[in-house]
Amino acid sequence: MSHFFRPGHIIERRELLDGRAWIVYPVRVVEDGPELLAVFLAQGTPLTFGTGDFRWGLHPWIHFEHAWQSPGVLQLQRPGDGYSVWLFWKGREFSGWYINFQEPMRRHAAGFDTLDQELDIWIPGDGGPYRWKDVEQFEERERTGGFRPGEAASVRAEARQVVKMIETGSGWWDERWAHWSPPADWSVPDAVPLSTHS
């Protein structure tokens, strides 16, 4: 039986690389159910990084960012999808959708696990054309053997499906989320201790 989290509950988003935590941070549940998990990453949220040897090296943010600097972000993910949809705002104005290609989420008692796979798509909120992001980093990771066999091809296949949805206007991400805002009493969560995720 699947366990769903209550709205307002703080859970952990872990990115696991080589079977260990690469980056971990707390997010707050907005909505959870069989078809969608929506969580909020607040500005100022502490980021916790894994140390030691990883095949990709240390997380790139470890050198300059130990808290989420951008305004709060809403993250939408569906079971089985190899991507999540992030919503960004500037002040109170919605700025756009960010398609973050990642391993399908795997739930656990404290939250969920995934791993960012470099490639992204930005869809401006004003209806402008979408654009790719981090293509060079994705291709370099593939070239240097950073992906497991078949992983890069899987990301590309997922990307083709997302582009088809964008170009046909059939994306599942609901426009109502662009008008969402976090409750005023939601504080910034405390850091996730890495020792429990090694």
HELIX and SHEET records of a PDB file:
HELIX    1   1 PRO A   60  HIS A   63  5                                   4    
HELIX    2   2 VAL A  135  ARG A  143  1                                   9    
HELIX    3   3 GLU A  151  THR A  168  1                                  18    
HELIX    4   4 GLU A  175  HIS A  179  5                                   5    
HELIX    5   5 LEU A  194  HIS A  197  5                                   4    
SHEET    1   A 5 THR A  48  PHE A  49  0                                        
SHEET    2   A 5 ARG A  20  ASP A  32 -1                                        
SHEET    3   A 5 ILE A  10  LEU A  17 -1                                        
SHEET    4   A 5 GLY A 111  THR A 114  1                                        
SHEET    5   A 5 ARG A 106  HIS A 108 -1                                        
SHEET    1   B 8 THR A  48  PHE A  49  0                                        
SHEET    2   B 8 ARG A  20  ASP A  32 -1                                        
SHEET    3   B 8 LEU A  37  LEU A  41 -1                                        
SHEET    4   B 8 VAL A  73  GLN A  77 -1                                        
SHEET    5   B 8 TYR A  83  LYS A  90 -1                                        
SHEET    6   B 8 GLU A  93  GLN A 102 -1                                        
SHEET    7   B 8 ASP A 116  PRO A 124 -1                                        
SHEET    8   B 8 ARG A 131  LYS A 133 -1                                        
END                                                                             
